[in-house]
Amino acid sequence: MNGFGSDSVDFRLRHAEFARPNGVPYLGTSISALSTLQRVLVVGANLRKDHPLFAQRIRQACKAGARVHAISDSAQDWAMPLASMQVIESAVWAQALADIATAVGEQAGVQAPVSGTATDAARAVAASLLGGERKAILLGNAVAHHAKSSSLATVANWIGAQTGATVGFLTEAANTVGAYAVGALPAADGFSAGQMLTGALKAAILLNVEPEFDSAIGAAAKQGLMGAEMVVTLSPFKSNMTFSDVLLPIAPFTETSGSFANAEGRVQSFHAVVKPLGETRPAWKVLRVLANLLDVPGMSFESTQDVLSSMATTGIDSKTVATDRLNNTFNGSIDLTPAEVRPAVASIYQLDGIVRRSGSLQLTADARAAQEVAA
């Protein structure tokens, strides 16, 4: 896309705010460290459903006496003992964190960065975070997708700095860190995903995306894309047919080799499980051929390892994303005004086209509950 003049590239389809982070957002600590935490504050995550493997590690920490606090917009069963769960409308989560920051400031003798009210609940969380040695503040999918996401992260970072807690994102998907690391974001005057889906584009390429189900604006994305002169969809499925002009079949992740960067920034490579169906090709090969046809330089990749090797100049090697690129901070002021829209968080079996098309998964209680909410 950059090679033929477009800076409009974005993977953050479910986001409501598009503030640019100061680096690559990540977990803030190692995955193994989750098992040894003594104090944890989780904001905006249904930990058991959104991040079951992380939940298992934190459950082990609970068995060793860890105190876990949560802020959520609904009551949830995490299958572990919680020290507290504050059920608060997502619109005012920034204020809830400001209250905790105020309570931390009172107890630590420092000035909080924003004005809050040190409620009993806030004081309890503050006292907990100021105790213990190994602690973390973990921000879930609903924080990443929140209209005040950068403000939430900034207040959380202040609390972490005062209490000695690491602060990090639980990450939305398996390769969220990788997407940030390779720069799958708008540059210069490029449009964000929110702008692209609301009709700002003359032409669009959709890679493994069904905007109606995968974006914050849902069905409205269809109308926005129908206004484009040309829409090309790359998908393993017969999708986006109402507004696509061209459909290029690509292999799902099971039929290609590749790499992703997990939540702690560790690069993990994998092999194809089966051969691609028929004449289907992996997406990277389709993109490479398109680039070759358009005379885009630097696209003579013969394997996914060639692609990975080309990332070395950006601080990504075969093992890790460079630690000096991992950063969970944002610039800008803190905004405590209530958010006008709820975070667009997909349930466990609505996350992508593969699970949405699984008949057995759609018969589960979690899928049925999500379908009822959608209806």
Secondary structure by P-SEA (a helix, b strand, c coil): ccccccccccccccccccccccccccccccccccccccbbbbcccccccccaaaaaaaaaaaaabbbbbbccccccccccccccccccccccaaaaaaaaaaaaaaaacccccbbbbbcaaaaaaaaaaacccbbbbbbccccccccaaaaaaaaaaaaaaaacbbbbbccccccaaaaaaaccccccccccaaaaaaccccbbbbccccccccccccaaaaaaaaaccbbbbbcccccccccccbbbbbbcccccccccccccbbbbbbccccccccccccaaaaaaaaaaaacccccccccaaaaaaaacccccccccccccccccccbbbbbcccccccccccccccccccccccccccccaaaaaaaaaac
